[in-house]
Amino acid sequence: MTVGGREFYVYRYEGELNDIPNAVVIISYPREAFGDPKALRAFISTNAGISTQEILDTYTERWPVEIFFRQSKNKLALDKYQIRSRQGIERYWLIMSLVHYMCCMHSGKYNTFEEG
């Protein structure tokens, strides 16, 4: 299967998963890294009505958001804030987003967060 210009080996399971009566589990390996345990990805969906292609396309679009949250939690302590007001939380999120952006764009070109 091709997703975002890359080829993947894909397996789809539909059925009961814990307390979810009709879950979809997709296991994928990039073709160029088949057999590498670090390259294995598993995706879960509760919408069995959509195709494997649609699920993988959606995750491909969503993946940068997941990376942002992981990096912000691990490197910027996003999950440690103790603010209760809505305005304070919105301001904190804005500051976190700006700091993340500045770390990635410090030299005028996009870098990974770790390089920034």
N, C-alpha and C positions, 0 to 999 in steps of 0.2 A: 504494500500500500504506500502511496506517495502522499506526504504531508509537508507542505511548505518547501517543496523542491527536494526533500530527502526521502529515501526509501526505508521502510520499516517492515519487519516481520511482526505480525499482529495475531493475537489470539483473543477471541471474545467469548465470555461466559455470561449467560443469562440464567437467572434463577434465584433461589433463596440465599440470602447472605445475612447471617445473624438474625436480626428481627426485621430485615427488609425483605418483603415477599417477592419482589421482582427487581432485583438489582442487576446492573450490567458491570462487569469487571473486564477491563481491557488490559492486556499485558503486551508491551511492545519493546522491541529491540531495534536500534538503528542497524541497517544492513551492514554498514562498515564496522560496527562494533559488536557483532553477534558473538555471544559467549562471554563478553565482559560483564561481570556482575554489576559493576558500577553504572553501566549503560541501560540496565533494565528499568523500565518504568511501568507502573500499574496505575490505572485510572478507574475510578468508580463513579457510576451515575445511577440515579434512581429513575431516569427517564428511558425506559426500554424501547420507546417508540422512535428514537432517533438512531441514525446509522453510526457505525464505527467511525466513518469518515467525519461526520459532523462532530462527534465527541472529540476526536483528536484535533480537528481544526479549532474547536473552541478552546481546548487546553493550550494549543499553540499560541493563540491570541492572549490567553490569560497568564501564561507562564512568566512574562516579565513582571506582572503584578505580584506573583508569588515570590519571586526573587527579591523584589523591593521590600516586602514584608519581612522575609527571613533576614535580609541584611540589616534592616532597620531595627529589628528586635535584637539580633546578635551583636551588632556594632554600635548602635545608637541608643540602646536600651528603650526602644519604643514601648515595650510591654511593661515598663517599670514606672510609668508616670502615675501620679496620685492627684489628679485633677478631677473635680466633680462637676463643675459648671460646664454647660454646653459651649459657651464662648471660650472658656479656657481650653477645652479639648480641641475645638476647631483651630485655635491659635497654635496649640502644641503640634497638631498634625501639619499645619502649614509650615512651621519652623522645621519639623522633621523632613518634610518633603524638600524644602529649600536646601537643607544641609546635605541631604542625599544627592540632590542635583549638583550642588557645588562640588561635592567629592568626585562625582563622575565627569564633570565638565571643567575641572580646574585649569586645564591647559588650553582650552578653546576647542578641544576635540573630545569626543566621547571616550571615556575609559571605563574599565570595570570599576566597581566600588573599591575593590582591594588596591587597585593602582592609584586611585584618587586619594 
